[in-house]
Amino acid sequence: MMKMEFDKELDARGLKCPLPILRTKKALVDMTSGQVLRILTTDPGSVQDFAAFARQTGNALLDSQSREGEFEFFMRRK
């Protein structure tokens, strides 16, 4: 398994929709174009939420994985 590099990490575990998306939006504002944000969540709905967020905002969802009830997303700021 390849390890993806990231510039910033957001721990949104334990938060329910829409908080992981809202915190991601806030974190991306502080980043420059091309930087990668790693997001950790425990909300199963976040899989669909992050896919939709990427489509709506133009930020690229580079990868998403799930294991043992945790979800990991890598998003590149547009």
C-alpha positions in Angstrom: 0.0 0.0 0.0 1.4 3.4 -1.0 1.7 6.1 1.6 0.2 9.3 0.3 2.0 12.6 1.3 -0.1 15.4 2.7 0.5 19.0 3.9 -2.1 19.2 6.7 -4.3 16.8 8.7 -7.8 17.2 10.0 -9.1 14.9 12.7 -12.9 14.9 12.4 -13.4 11.5 14.1 -16.5 11.4 16.4 -18.2 14.3 14.5 -21.4 13.8 12.6 -22.6 15.4 9.3 -22.2 18.3 8.4 -19.3 19.0 10.8 -16.6 17.0 9.0 -17.4 18.9 5.7 -17.5 22.3 7.5 -14.2 21.7 9.2 -12.7 20.5 5.9 -13.9 23.7 4.1 -12.4 25.8 6.9 -9.1 23.9 6.7 -8.8 24.2 2.9 -9.2 28.0 3.1 -5.9 28.2 5.1 -4.1 26.1 2.5 -2.6 27.1 -0.9 -3.5 25.7 -4.3 -2.1 22.2 -4.8 -1.7 21.3 -1.1 -3.1 18.1 0.2 -5.4 17.7 3.2 -5.7 14.4 5.0 -9.1 14.0 6.7 -10.0 11.3 9.3 -13.7 10.6 10.1 -15.9 8.0 11.7 -19.2 9.1 10.1 -20.2 6.5 7.4 -22.1 9.2 5.6 -18.8 11.1 5.0 -18.0 8.8 2.0 -20.8 10.3 0.0 -20.4 13.7 1.6 -16.8 14.1 0.5 -17.5 12.8 -3.0 -20.2 15.5 -3.4 -18.1 18.2 -1.8 -15.3 17.5 -4.2 -17.7 17.7 -7.2 -19.3 20.9 -6.0 -16.1 22.8 -5.0 -13.6 21.6 -7.6 -11.2 20.4 -5.0 -9.8 17.0 -6.0 -10.6 13.9 -3.9 -7.4 12.0 -4.5 -8.1 8.9 -2.4 -10.5 7.5 0.2 -10.2 4.4 2.3 -12.1 2.8 5.1 -10.9 0.4 7.8 -12.4 -0.7 11.1 -15.0 2.1 11.2 -12.7 4.9 10.3 -12.5 6.7 7.0 -9.5 8.5 5.5 -9.7 11.0 2.7 -7.0 12.9 0.8 -8.2 16.1 -0.9 -6.1 18.5 -3.0 -7.0 22.2 -2.8 -7.9 23.6 -6.2 
